[in-house]
Amino acid sequence: MAACGGPRSDGGDWTSYGRSADESRFSPGNQITSDNVDRLGLSWAFTLDEPGGLEATPLAIDGILYFTAANGTVYAADVLSRKILWKYDPQSWKVSPRMIRGFEPVNRGLAYWQGKLFLGAFDGRLIAIDARNGREIWQTSTLDGDGPHSRKTITGAPRAFNGKVVIGQGGADWGTRGYLTAYDANSGKKLWRFFTVPGRPGSDENDPAMKMAAKSWSGEWWRWGGGGTPWNAITYDPELNRLYIGTGNASVYDPRLRSPAGGDNLFLASIVAVDVDTGRYIWHYQVNPREAWDYKATTDMTLAEAEIGGKRRKILMQAPTNGFFYVLDRETGRVISAEKLGKVTWADKIDLKTGRPVERPGIRYESGPVTIWPGTIGAHNWQAMAYSPQTKLVYIPYMQLPTTFTSTPEDAQALADLTLDKTKMRFGIGATFRSAVIDKEDGKGALLAWDPIGQKAAWRVPRKYLWNGGILTTGGNLVFQGTADGNFEAFSADQGKLLWSFKAGNGIIAPPISFAARGKQYIAVLAGYGGASAAGSKLFDTGWRYGIHPSRLLVFSLDGKEKLPQTQPPSVAVTIADDPKIVIDQAAAKRGAKIYSQTCRICHGAGAAATGPTAPDLRASGATLDYAVFRDVLNGALVERQMPRFDDLSDDEMRSIFMYIRSEARHPGSTGEVKQSNGS
């Protein structure tokens, strides 16, 4: 590993998710600057042979890039020789062929410690890999004995430090209880575990933090897991020997159903500080007490020091999904300031005396449907922000889209009747919600430069689409970001002036990195649209398509001369496949609409119309023209290609889905709308 020391002009290695422990995503590299970035060119492009959206932050160590594909496959790539050195496939499809149905499989990257890489596999395993040759060193399940039918998944990057590796998990929208676990980096032995919500009464008698948290809950919340999963944000503070954990939304959205007697429901949508060595609770700050809107504090957290009120303070900065930008004192957990990043209607402000939001009346949909900004997708989501110690600005991939919430007696009854089935990935969240464009700026995004101390925007670059990439900032006065419509761009960090752009041939949602190889600075990013784009909303559809637009690793340097192969331009046009001999059973198709929404929509889109390149449009697929072929696919024929196994469905259920797809292909919408009932 390259030697550590003062800032280097080439920027040095990128050895952890946010480059350094502060997770600032700032590289001191300044060979590439705002004055010469117009000379930046493609140095190497590697095309992946597997589908899926790319969300990962590559690691760069001594000129070798280590990165993950959507399914968790790990690649080691030599930048100078432009060769793939090795590839490791965790084979989640084989370990848990049903689990991969819960969400579109994605992976946000690796951790590195003393020659080992650490991968969180989608199926819940934590795996240590030899960085030299890609050989597995050890693996352990993080799923607490749930086995292959667990509702928990891992999509986030682990963090490794001081001989430990830590990882959380996701799955709140499927009915799980959140926790984060620390393991010995050399052996894989579990060291400690911190639960983020309490379990069944009596199960946490020896856990003071959970005994405290349980006092903020009522009813039988544990029946549905509770939620609060720490699926992304984990920040290590070496100065204070603490770990900050960002927790997610509730498993049941309507708090009247999950905790009817009230309470804040700790530690949902919270930042929790724990001791690195023991996992002991130190403090928490809850951004949304009694969370009700799929809001979460799982966005990245950045550490810094700043002069505030004439005093030097250690701070933590976060822009969670609820639309406020928070600055906390990381020694005490007290909020220093919090202001709106953009359009926010669920609360008027954050009361700095109490730290609590001042919510608007009726905003919890107690009396009927309520529309709020931001919606479930958030004003900022997992796409990484960056902080420059030079400009003192935070750069945020901002979004605007509202959601309308309601909770009906039917939602309550469905939840009351629910039993968590080990073989069927079905769940009821106790609410119904829908996102749609209302305001003229809805469905759009922005690259937002934010002054965290002054709590105001410094500059803003509007984006045509909502779902754009994470951010990198460098010592060359540059900010890099990729976009949903396939542009990779560089801006001046101080003024936000567009200086350079490259057409990537696919949408970019991953964050770029800067690194060095033999004293030369490079920029790298993964191009491959996905994530929420697969969930079925046309608001995310930028025309990238499965099987047409490949995912790639892109590496850039000054005076790079490589060219990308030509691919088709993005298009939302679809050639529908149909066979007039197929007679559609409309009653079966109507039954199939509900089953499809519960099993297929998360990847293949509403109305069987895919909205991204991560899965095929089923209306255009030949596999949906022959029921025997379709049944074989559901039974696992393509599981190695990340198509989940649905062999728990009956033949009648499979045939009903088949009829629904054929009906949508021939007469879109003829079976009626199925409302969204599953978390984002």
C-alpha positions as CSV (number, residue, x, y, z in Angstrom):
1,M,0.0,0.0,0.0
2,A,1.3,3.4,-0.9
3,A,2.9,5.3,2.0
4,C,0.8,7.7,4.1
5,G,1.9,11.2,4.8
6,G,1.2,14.7,3.6
7,P,-1.0,15.5,0.7
8,R,0.3,14.2,-2.7
9,S,-0.3,15.8,-6.0
10,D,-1.5,12.4,-7.4
11,G,-3.9,11.9,-4.5
12,G,-2.6,8.5,-3.4
13,D,-4.7,5.5,-2.8
14,W,-8.5,5.2,-2.1
15,T,-8.6,2.5,0.6
16,S,-12.1,2.8,2.1
17,Y,-15.6,3.6,1.2
18,G,-15.3,7.4,1.7
19,R,-11.6,7.4,1.1
20,S,-10.7,8.3,4.7
21,A,-12.3,7.7,8.1
22,D,-14.1,11.1,7.9
23,E,-15.9,9.8,4.7
24,S,-15.5,13.2,3.1
25,R,-14.8,11.8,-0.4
26,F,-12.2,14.5,-0.8
27,S,-9.0,13.5,-2.7
28,P,-6.0,15.9,-2.3
29,G,-5.0,15.0,-5.9
30,N,-4.3,18.1,-7.9
31,Q,-2.6,17.0,-11.1
32,I,-6.0,17.3,-12.7
33,T,-7.4,20.8,-12.0
34,S,-10.0,23.2,-13.0
35,D,-7.5,24.7,-15.4
36,N,-6.6,21.5,-17.3
37,V,-9.6,19.2,-16.8
38,D,-10.6,19.9,-20.4
39,R,-7.7,17.5,-21.3
40,L,-9.3,14.6,-19.4
41,G,-9.9,11.6,-21.6
42,L,-10.8,7.9,-21.3
43,S,-7.8,5.8,-20.4
44,W,-9.6,2.4,-20.1
45,A,-13.1,1.0,-20.3
46,F,-14.0,-2.5,-19.1
47,T,-17.4,-3.9,-20.0
48,L,-19.1,-6.2,-17.4
49,D,-20.8,-9.4,-18.7
50,E,-23.5,-9.4,-16.0
51,P,-26.7,-7.2,-15.7
52,G,-27.6,-4.9,-12.9
53,G,-27.2,-1.4,-11.7
54,L,-23.7,-0.4,-10.4
55,E,-23.7,1.5,-7.1
56,A,-20.2,0.6,-5.8
57,T,-17.3,2.9,-4.8
58,P,-14.2,1.2,-6.1
59,L,-11.1,0.9,-3.9
60,A,-7.7,1.7,-5.4
61,I,-4.5,0.3,-3.8
62,D,-1.1,0.5,-5.5
63,G,-2.7,0.9,-9.0
64,I,-5.2,-1.9,-8.6
65,L,-8.9,-1.2,-8.6
66,Y,-11.2,-3.4,-6.6
67,F,-14.9,-3.1,-7.3
68,T,-18.1,-5.0,-7.1
69,A,-20.9,-5.6,-9.6
70,A,-24.6,-5.6,-8.8
71,N,-24.6,-9.3,-7.7
72,G,-21.6,-8.8,-5.5
73,T,-19.0,-10.2,-7.9
74,V,-15.6,-8.7,-7.0
75,Y,-13.1,-7.7,-9.7
76,A,-9.4,-6.8,-9.3
77,A,-8.3,-4.6,-12.2
78,D,-4.8,-3.4,-13.0
79,V,-5.1,0.1,-14.3
80,L,-1.7,0.2,-16.0
81,S,-1.9,-3.1,-17.9
82,R,-5.6,-2.7,-18.4
83,K,-6.2,-6.3,-17.4
84,I,-8.6,-8.0,-15.0
85,L,-6.3,-9.9,-12.5
86,W,-9.0,-12.0,-10.8
87,K,-12.7,-12.3,-10.2
88,Y,-14.6,-13.6,-7.2
89,D,-18.2,-14.6,-7.4
90,P,-20.0,-15.1,-4.1
91,Q,-22.8,-17.0,-5.9
92,S,-25.6,-15.6,-3.8
93,W,-28.0,-17.1,-6.4
94,K,-26.9,-20.6,-5.3
95,V,-26.7,-19.9,-1.5
96,S,-30.2,-18.3,-1.4
97,P,-32.0,-18.5,-4.7
98,R,-35.2,-17.1,-3.2
99,M,-33.8,-14.3,-1.2
100,I,-32.6,-12.4,-4.2
101,R,-36.3,-11.7,-5.1
102,G,-36.7,-9.1,-2.2
103,F,-35.0,-6.3,-4.0
104,E,-33.0,-5.7,-7.1
105,P,-29.5,-7.1,-6.1
106,V,-27.0,-4.3,-5.7
107,N,-23.8,-3.8,-3.9
108,R,-22.1,-0.5,-2.8
109,G,-18.6,-1.8,-2.4
110,L,-15.8,-3.3,-0.3
111,A,-13.7,-2.7,2.8
112,Y,-9.9,-3.2,3.0
113,W,-7.7,-4.1,5.9
114,Q,-4.1,-5.4,5.9
115,G,-4.3,-7.3,2.6
116,K,-7.8,-8.5,3.0
117,L,-11.0,-7.3,1.1
118,F,-14.3,-7.7,2.8
119,L,-17.6,-8.2,0.9
120,G,-21.1,-8.1,2.2
121,A,-22.9,-10.6,0.0
122,F,-26.6,-10.0,-0.8
123,D,-27.6,-13.2,0.9
124,G,-26.2,-12.0,4.2
125,R,-22.7,-13.5,4.3
126,L,-19.7,-11.4,5.2
127,I,-16.7,-12.7,3.2
128,A,-13.0,-12.0,3.6
129,I,-11.0,-12.3,0.4
130,D,-7.2,-12.2,-0.2
131,A,-6.5,-9.0,-2.2
132,R,-3.6,-10.6,-4.0
133,N,-5.4,-13.5,-5.7
134,G,-9.1,-13.3,-5.0
135,R,-9.1,-16.5,-2.8
136,E,-11.7,-16.7,0.0
137,I,-10.1,-16.6,3.5
138,W,-13.3,-16.9,5.6
139,Q,-17.0,-16.3,5.5
140,T,-19.7,-16.0,8.1
141,S,-23.4,-15.5,8.1
142,T,-24.6,-12.3,9.6
143,L,-28.3,-13.4,9.6
144,D,-28.6,-14.8,13.1
145,G,-29.6,-18.3,12.1
146,D,-32.4,-17.2,9.7
147,G,-31.1,-19.5,7.0
148,P,-31.8,-19.2,3.2
149,H,-35.3,-17.8,3.8
150,S,-34.2,-14.7,5.7
151,R,-35.8,-11.4,4.8
152,K,-32.6,-9.5,5.6
153,T,-30.1,-8.6,2.8
154,I,-26.8,-6.8,2.6
155,T,-26.3,-4.1,-0.1
156,G,-24.0,-1.7,1.7
157,A,-20.2,-1.6,2.0
158,P,-18.6,-2.9,5.2
159,R,-16.1,-0.8,7.1
160,A,-12.8,-2.1,8.4
161,F,-10.4,-0.6,10.9
162,N,-8.2,-1.6,13.9
163,G,-8.6,-5.3,13.2
164,K,-12.4,-5.2,13.0
165,V,-14.9,-5.2,10.2
166,V,-18.5,-4.0,10.7
167,I,-21.6,-4.5,8.6
168,G,-25.3,-3.8,8.9
169,Q,-28.2,-5.2,6.8
170,G,-31.4,-4.1,5.1
171,G,-34.9,-5.4,4.9
172,A,-37.1,-3.1,7.0
173,D,-39.7,-3.1,4.2
174,W,-40.0,-6.8,4.5
175,G,-40.4,-7.0,8.2
176,T,-37.0,-7.3,9.9
177,R,-35.3,-6.0,13.1
178,G,-32.2,-3.9,12.4
179,Y,-28.7,-4.5,13.8
180,L,-25.0,-3.9,13.1
181,T,-22.3,-6.4,13.9
182,A,-18.6,-6.2,14.4
183,Y,-16.3,-9.1,13.5
184,D,-12.7,-9.9,13.9
185,A,-11.0,-9.1,10.6
186,N,-8.6,-12.0,10.8
187,S,-10.9,-14.8,11.9
188,G,-14.5,-13.7,11.2
189,K,-15.4,-14.2,14.9
190,K,-18.4,-12.1,16.0
191,L,-17.2,-9.5,18.5
192,W,-20.4,-7.6,19.3
193,R,-23.8,-6.7,18.0
194,F,-25.9,-3.5,18.4
195,F,-29.6,-3.8,17.8
196,T,-31.3,-0.7,16.5
197,V,-34.8,-1.5,17.7
198,P,-36.0,-3.6,20.7
199,G,-37.1,-7.1,20.3
200,R,-40.0,-9.1,21.9
201,P,-40.4,-8.0,25.5
202,G,-38.1,-10.0,27.7
203,S,-35.6,-10.7,25.0
204,D,-33.2,-7.8,25.8
205,E,-33.0,-7.9,29.6
206,N,-29.2,-7.7,29.5
207,D,-29.0,-4.8,27.0
208,P,-29.4,-1.4,28.7
209,A,-29.8,0.4,25.3
210,M,-32.6,-1.8,24.3
211,K,-34.4,-1.6,27.6
212,M,-34.3,2.2,27.2
213,A,-35.5,2.0,23.6
214,A,-38.4,-0.4,24.5
215,K,-39.9,2.3,26.7
216,S,-40.6,4.3,23.5
217,W,-42.6,1.5,21.9
218,S,-46.0,0.0,22.6
219,G,-48.2,-2.8,21.1
220,E,-46.8,-5.8,19.3
221,W,-44.3,-4.1,17.1
222,W,-41.9,-7.1,17.2
223,R,-44.4,-9.1,15.2
224,W,-43.2,-7.2,12.1
225,G,-39.6,-6.8,13.1
226,G,-39.6,-3.1,13.9
227,G,-37.2,-2.0,11.1
228,G,-34.5,0.6,11.7
229,T,-32.1,-1.3,9.5
230,P,-28.6,0.2,9.2
231,W,-28.1,-0.7,5.5
232,N,-25.7,2.0,4.4
233,A,-24.3,4.7,6.7
234,I,-21.5,3.7,9.0
235,T,-18.8,6.1,10.0
236,Y,-15.7,5.4,12.1
237,D,-14.4,8.2,14.3
238,P,-10.7,7.3,15.3
239,E,-10.4,10.5,17.4
240,L,-13.2,9.6,19.8
241,N,-13.1,5.8,19.2
242,R,-16.7,5.7,18.2
243,L,-18.8,4.4,15.4
244,Y,-21.8,6.3,14.1
245,I,-24.7,4.2,12.8
246,G,-27.4,5.6,10.5
247,T,-30.7,3.7,10.9
248,G,-33.6,3.3,8.6
249,N,-37.4,3.5,8.4
250,A,-40.0,1.5,10.3
251,S,-41.2,-1.9,9.2
252,V,-44.8,-0.7,9.5
253,Y,-45.1,2.8,8.2
254,D,-48.2,4.0,10.1
255,P,-47.1,4.4,13.7
256,R,-50.7,4.0,15.0
257,L,-50.6,0.4,13.9
258,R,-47.1,-0.6,15.0
259,S,-47.1,1.4,18.3
260,P,-50.6,2.5,19.1
261,A,-50.0,4.0,22.5
262,G,-47.4,6.5,21.1
263,G,-43.7,6.9,21.7
264,D,-40.7,8.0,19.6
265,N,-39.9,4.4,18.6
266,L,-36.1,4.4,19.1
267,F,-33.9,4.0,17.2
268,L,-35.8,4.4,14.0
269,A,-34.4,7.1,11.6
270,S,-31.6,7.9,14.0
271,I,-27.9,8.5,14.2
272,V,-26.5,6.3,17.0
273,A,-23.0,6.6,18.5
274,V,-21.5,3.4,20.0
275,D,-18.1,2.4,21.4
276,V,-15.9,0.8,18.7
277,D,-14.5,-1.8,21.0
278,T,-17.6,-3.0,22.8
279,G,-20.6,-1.7,20.8
280,R,-21.8,0.1,24.0
281,Y,-24.4,2.8,23.4
282,I,-23.1,6.4,23.9
283,W,-25.7,8.8,22.4
284,H,-28.4,9.0,19.7
285,Y,-30.1,11.7,17.7
286,Q,-33.4,10.9,16.1
287,V,-34.1,12.9,12.9
288,N,-37.7,11.7,12.8
289,P,-39.3,10.7,16.1
290,R,-42.1,8.2,15.6
291,E,-41.2,7.9,11.9
292,A,-44.2,7.6,9.6
293,W,-43.0,8.3,6.0
294,D,-40.3,5.9,5.1
295,Y,-37.8,8.5,6.2
296,K,-34.3,7.3,7.2
297,A,-30.9,8.4,8.4
298,T,-29.1,5.9,6.2
299,T,-27.4,8.5,4.0
300,D,-23.6,9.0,4.4
301,M,-22.3,10.9,7.4
302,T,-19.2,13.1,7.1
303,L,-17.0,14.1,10.0
304,A,-15.1,17.4,10.2
305,E,-14.0,20.2,12.6
306,A,-15.3,23.7,12.2
307,E,-15.3,27.1,13.9
308,I,-18.9,27.6,15.2
309,G,-19.8,30.5,17.5
310,G,-16.1,31.2,18.1
311,K,-15.4,27.7,19.3
312,R,-13.7,24.8,17.5
313,R,-16.0,21.9,17.4
314,K,-16.0,18.3,16.2
315,I,-19.0,17.9,13.9
316,L,-21.0,15.3,12.1
317,M,-22.9,16.3,8.9
318,Q,-25.7,14.5,7.3
319,A,-28.5,15.1,4.7
320,P,-31.0,12.3,5.5
321,T,-34.0,11.7,3.3
322,N,-36.3,14.0,5.2
323,G,-34.9,17.1,3.4
324,F,-33.0,18.9,6.3
325,F,-29.3,19.3,6.5
326,Y,-28.0,18.5,10.0
327,V,-24.8,19.5,11.8
328,L,-24.3,17.7,15.1
329,D,-21.7,17.9,17.8
330,R,-20.3,14.5,17.5
331,E,-19.0,14.5,21.1
332,T,-22.5,15.0,22.6
333,G,-24.9,14.1,19.8
334,R,-26.7,17.5,20.2
335,V,-27.9,19.2,17.1
336,I,-26.1,22.5,16.3
337,S,-28.1,23.5,13.3
338,A,-30.6,22.1,10.8
339,E,-32.1,23.8,7.7
340,K,-34.1,22.8,4.7
341,L,-32.2,21.8,1.5
342,G,-35.2,22.5,-0.7
343,K,-38.9,21.9,-0.7
344,V,-39.9,20.4,2.7
345,T,-43.6,20.4,3.8
346,W,-43.8,17.8,6.6
347,A,-42.2,20.1,9.1
348,D,-41.7,23.9,9.5
349,K,-38.3,23.7,11.2
350,I,-36.1,21.8,13.7
351,D,-36.4,23.2,17.2
352,L,-32.7,23.6,18.2
353,K,-33.6,23.6,21.9
354,T,-35.2,20.2,21.9
355,G,-33.7,18.9,18.6
356,R,-37.2,17.8,17.5
357,P,-38.9,18.7,14.3
358,V,-41.9,21.1,14.4
359,E,-44.3,19.0,12.4
360,R,-47.2,20.5,10.5
361,P,-50.7,19.5,11.7
362,G,-52.3,16.4,10.2
363,I,-49.1,15.4,8.4
364,R,-49.3,11.8,9.7
365,Y,-52.3,11.0,7.5
366,E,-54.6,10.4,10.5
367,S,-57.6,12.0,8.8
368,G,-57.0,10.9,5.2
369,P,-54.5,11.2,2.4
370,V,-51.6,13.6,2.9
371,T,-49.1,14.7,0.3
372,I,-45.6,15.6,1.6
373,W,-42.3,16.8,0.2
374,P,-39.9,15.1,0.1
375,G,-41.5,11.8,-0.6
376,T,-40.2,8.3,0.2
377,I,-37.3,8.6,-2.3
378,G,-36.0,11.5,-0.2
379,A,-34.3,14.9,-0.9
380,H,-31.1,12.9,-0.7
381,N,-30.7,9.1,-0.7
382,W,-27.7,6.7,-0.6
383,Q,-25.9,8.4,-3.4
384,A,-22.8,9.8,-1.7
385,M,-22.3,13.5,-0.9
386,A,-18.7,14.9,-0.6
387,Y,-17.1,17.6,1.5
388,S,-14.1,19.8,0.5
389,P,-11.9,21.2,3.3
390,Q,-10.7,23.7,0.7
391,T,-14.0,25.3,-0.2
392,K,-15.7,24.3,3.1
393,L,-18.7,23.2,1.0
394,V,-20.7,20.0,1.0
395,Y,-21.8,18.7,-2.5
396,I,-25.1,16.8,-2.5
397,P,-27.1,14.9,-5.1
398,Y,-30.4,16.6,-4.4
399,M,-33.9,15.3,-5.5
400,Q,-37.4,16.6,-5.4
401,L,-40.5,14.3,-5.5
402,P,-43.5,14.2,-3.2
403,T,-45.4,11.2,-1.9
404,T,-49.1,10.9,-1.0
405,F,-49.7,8.7,2.0
406,T,-52.9,7.2,3.4
407,S,-53.8,4.4,5.8
408,T,-57.1,2.6,5.4
409,P,-59.0,0.0,7.4
410,E,-58.0,-2.4,4.7
411,D,-54.3,-1.7,5.3
412,A,-54.8,-2.3,9.0
413,Q,-56.7,-5.5,8.5
414,A,-54.1,-6.8,6.0
415,L,-51.4,-6.2,8.6
416,A,-53.4,-7.8,11.4
417,D,-53.8,-10.9,9.3
418,L,-50.2,-11.1,8.3
419,T,-47.8,-13.8,9.4
420,L,-44.2,-13.6,8.2
421,D,-43.9,-16.5,5.9
422,K,-40.5,-18.0,5.5
423,T,-41.1,-19.1,1.9
424,K,-43.0,-16.1,0.5
425,M,-41.5,-12.6,0.3
426,R,-44.7,-10.7,1.2
427,F,-45.3,-8.0,3.7
428,G,-47.8,-5.4,4.6
429,I,-46.5,-1.9,5.7
430,G,-49.8,-0.7,7.1
431,A,-50.1,2.2,4.6
432,T,-50.6,3.0,0.9
433,F,-48.5,5.5,-0.9
434,R,-47.9,6.9,-4.3
435,S,-45.4,9.3,-5.8
436,A,-46.3,11.6,-8.7
437,V,-45.3,15.0,-10.2
438,I,-47.2,17.9,-8.8
439,D,-44.8,20.9,-8.7
440,K,-43.0,21.9,-11.8
441,E,-39.6,20.9,-10.2
442,D,-40.9,17.5,-9.1
443,G,-39.1,14.5,-10.7
444,K,-35.9,16.5,-11.2
445,G,-32.7,16.7,-9.3
446,A,-29.7,19.0,-8.7
447,L,-26.1,19.1,-7.9
448,L,-26.2,21.2,-4.8
449,A,-23.2,22.9,-3.2
450,W,-24.1,23.6,0.5
451,D,-22.5,25.8,3.1
452,P,-22.8,23.6,6.2
453,I,-21.9,26.4,8.7
454,G,-24.0,29.1,7.1
455,Q,-26.7,26.5,6.3
456,K,-27.4,27.9,2.8
457,A,-26.8,27.0,-0.8
458,A,-23.6,28.3,-2.4
459,W,-24.5,27.2,-5.9
460,R,-26.8,24.8,-7.7
461,V,-26.8,22.9,-11.0
462,P,-30.3,21.7,-12.1
463,R,-30.6,18.2,-13.4
464,K,-33.2,17.0,-15.9
465,Y,-33.7,13.7,-14.1
466,L,-34.1,12.7,-10.5
467,W,-31.8,9.7,-9.8
468,N,-28.2,10.8,-10.4
469,G,-24.8,9.7,-9.1
470,G,-22.7,10.3,-6.0
471,I,-20.0,12.9,-5.7
472,L,-16.2,13.3,-5.7
473,T,-14.4,16.5,-4.9
474,T,-10.6,17.0,-5.3
475,G,-7.7,19.2,-4.5
476,G,-7.8,20.5,-8.1
477,N,-10.9,22.6,-7.3
478,L,-13.1,20.0,-9.0
479,V,-16.4,18.3,-8.3
480,F,-17.3,15.2,-10.4
481,Q,-20.8,13.6,-10.8
482,G,-22.5,11.2,-13.2
483,T,-26.1,11.6,-14.3
484,A,-29.1,9.5,-15.0
485,D,-28.9,10.4,-18.7
486,G,-25.4,9.1,-19.0
487,N,-23.1,12.2,-18.7
488,F,-20.0,12.2,-16.5
489,E,-19.2,15.8,-15.6
490,A,-16.6,17.9,-13.9
491,F,-17.4,21.3,-12.3
492,S,-15.3,24.0,-10.6
493,A,-15.7,23.3,-6.9
494,D,-15.9,27.0,-5.9
495,Q,-18.3,28.3,-8.5
496,G,-20.1,25.3,-10.0
497,K,-19.1,26.0,-13.6
498,L,-19.3,23.1,-16.0
499,L,-15.8,22.4,-17.3
500,W,-15.9,18.9,-18.9
501,S,-18.3,16.2,-19.9
502,F,-18.1,12.7,-21.2
503,K,-20.9,10.5,-22.6
504,A,-20.8,7.2,-20.7
505,G,-23.2,5.1,-22.7
506,N,-25.3,4.3,-19.6
507,G,-26.7,6.1,-16.6
508,I,-24.4,6.7,-13.6
509,I,-25.6,6.4,-10.0
510,A,-22.3,5.3,-8.4
511,P,-19.8,7.8,-6.9
512,P,-16.4,8.4,-8.7
513,I,-13.0,8.2,-7.0
514,S,-9.6,9.7,-7.6
515,F,-6.4,7.6,-7.1
516,A,-2.8,7.3,-8.2
517,A,-0.9,4.8,-10.2
518,R,2.9,5.3,-10.6
519,G,2.6,8.9,-9.6
520,K,-0.2,9.8,-12.0
521,Q,-3.7,10.9,-11.0
522,Y,-6.7,9.0,-12.4
523,I,-10.5,9.3,-12.0
524,A,-12.7,6.2,-12.1
525,V,-16.4,5.6,-12.0
526,L,-18.8,2.7,-12.6
527,A,-21.5,3.3,-15.2
528,G,-24.7,1.3,-14.9
529,Y,-28.1,2.7,-14.2
530,G,-30.3,0.9,-11.6
531,G,-31.4,1.0,-8.0
532,A,-34.8,2.6,-7.6
533,S,-35.0,2.8,-11.4
534,A,-36.1,-0.8,-11.3
535,A,-39.0,-0.2,-9.0
536,G,-41.4,0.6,-11.8
537,S,-41.8,4.4,-11.9
538,K,-41.6,6.1,-15.3
539,L,-40.1,9.1,-13.4
540,F,-36.8,7.1,-13.4
541,D,-36.9,6.0,-17.0
542,T,-34.2,7.5,-19.0
543,G,-34.2,5.0,-21.8
544,W,-31.4,2.6,-20.7
545,R,-32.4,-1.0,-21.5
546,Y,-31.5,-4.5,-20.4
547,G,-29.3,-6.4,-22.9
548,I,-28.7,-3.2,-24.9
549,H,-26.7,-0.8,-22.7
550,P,-23.9,-2.6,-20.9
551,S,-22.4,-1.7,-17.5
552,R,-18.8,-0.6,-17.4
553,L,-15.8,0.5,-15.4
554,L,-14.5,3.8,-16.8
555,V,-11.0,5.1,-16.0
556,F,-9.9,8.6,-17.0
557,S,-6.5,10.5,-17.1
558,L,-5.1,13.6,-18.6
559,D,-4.7,13.1,-22.4
560,G,-6.4,9.7,-22.4
561,K,-7.2,8.6,-25.9
562,E,-9.5,5.6,-25.7
563,K,-13.0,5.5,-27.2
564,L,-16.1,3.7,-26.0
565,P,-17.7,1.2,-28.4
566,Q,-20.8,2.5,-30.1
567,T,-24.1,1.5,-28.5
568,Q,-27.7,2.3,-29.3
569,P,-28.9,5.7,-27.9
570,P,-31.3,5.4,-25.0
571,S,-34.9,5.0,-26.0
572,V,-38.2,4.3,-24.1
573,A,-39.7,2.6,-27.2
574,V,-40.6,-1.0,-26.7
575,T,-41.4,-3.7,-29.3
576,I,-44.2,-5.7,-27.7
577,A,-44.1,-9.5,-28.2
578,D,-47.5,-11.0,-28.7
579,D,-49.1,-14.2,-30.0
580,P,-52.7,-13.8,-31.1
581,K,-53.3,-17.5,-30.4
582,I,-53.0,-16.9,-26.6
583,V,-56.5,-16.4,-25.1
584,I,-56.3,-14.2,-22.1
585,D,-58.3,-15.2,-19.0
586,Q,-59.2,-11.8,-17.6
587,A,-60.2,-13.2,-14.2
588,A,-56.9,-14.9,-13.9
589,A,-55.1,-11.8,-15.1
590,K,-56.8,-9.7,-12.4
591,R,-55.6,-12.2,-9.8
592,G,-52.2,-12.1,-11.3
593,A,-52.0,-8.3,-11.0
594,K,-51.8,-8.6,-7.2
595,I,-49.4,-11.5,-7.2
596,Y,-47.2,-9.7,-9.8
597,S,-47.1,-6.6,-7.6
598,Q,-45.9,-8.7,-4.6
599,T,-43.3,-10.8,-6.5
600,C,-42.2,-9.2,-9.8
601,R,-42.8,-5.5,-9.8
602,I,-39.7,-4.6,-7.8
603,C,-37.5,-5.6,-10.7
604,H,-39.7,-5.7,-13.8
605,G,-41.7,-2.6,-13.2
606,A,-45.4,-1.6,-12.9
607,G,-47.5,-3.1,-15.7
608,A,-44.7,-5.5,-16.6
609,A,-43.0,-2.4,-18.2
610,A,-39.3,-2.3,-17.1
611,T,-38.0,1.3,-16.6
612,G,-34.2,0.6,-16.6
613,P,-31.5,-1.8,-17.7
614,T,-31.4,-4.1,-14.7
615,A,-34.2,-6.5,-15.9
616,P,-36.0,-7.2,-19.1
617,D,-39.4,-5.7,-20.1
618,L,-41.6,-8.7,-19.8
619,R,-44.0,-7.5,-22.5
620,A,-41.2,-7.8,-25.0
621,S,-39.8,-11.1,-23.7
622,G,-40.2,-14.3,-25.6
623,A,-40.2,-16.2,-22.3
624,T,-43.6,-14.8,-21.6
625,L,-45.1,-16.1,-24.8
626,D,-44.9,-19.8,-23.8
627,Y,-46.3,-20.7,-20.4
628,A,-44.1,-23.8,-20.1
629,V,-41.0,-21.7,-20.6
630,F,-42.3,-19.0,-18.2
631,R,-43.0,-21.6,-15.5
632,D,-39.4,-23.0,-15.9
633,V,-38.0,-19.5,-15.4
634,L,-40.0,-19.0,-12.2
635,N,-38.9,-22.4,-11.0
636,G,-35.2,-21.3,-11.2
637,A,-34.0,-21.9,-14.8
638,L,-32.2,-18.5,-14.9
639,V,-31.3,-18.2,-11.3
640,E,-27.6,-18.0,-12.2
641,R,-28.4,-14.8,-14.1
642,Q,-29.9,-13.3,-11.0
643,M,-33.5,-14.2,-11.9
644,P,-34.9,-15.3,-8.5
645,R,-36.6,-18.7,-7.9
646,F,-40.3,-18.6,-7.2
647,D,-40.9,-22.3,-6.8
648,D,-43.1,-21.6,-3.8
649,L,-45.8,-20.2,-6.1
650,S,-48.6,-22.6,-7.1
651,D,-49.2,-23.5,-10.8
652,D,-52.4,-21.4,-10.6
653,E,-50.5,-18.4,-9.2
654,M,-47.8,-18.7,-11.9
655,R,-50.5,-19.0,-14.6
656,S,-52.2,-15.9,-13.2
657,I,-49.0,-13.9,-13.5
658,F,-48.6,-15.1,-17.0
659,M,-52.1,-14.0,-17.9
660,Y,-51.5,-10.6,-16.3
661,I,-48.3,-10.0,-18.4
662,R,-50.1,-11.1,-21.6
663,S,-53.0,-8.8,-20.7
664,E,-50.6,-5.8,-20.1
665,A,-48.8,-6.5,-23.3
666,R,-52.0,-6.5,-25.3
667,H,-54.1,-4.0,-23.3
668,P,-52.0,-2.0,-20.8
669,G,-53.9,-1.2,-17.6
670,S,-56.9,-3.4,-18.4
671,T,-56.6,-5.3,-15.1
672,G,-56.8,-2.1,-13.1
673,E,-54.1,-0.3,-11.1
674,V,-52.4,-2.1,-8.2
675,K,-51.4,0.6,-5.6
676,Q,-47.9,0.7,-4.3
677,S,-47.7,-1.2,-1.0
678,N,-44.0,-1.9,-0.7
679,G,-41.2,0.3,0.6
680,S,-38.7,2.1,-1.6
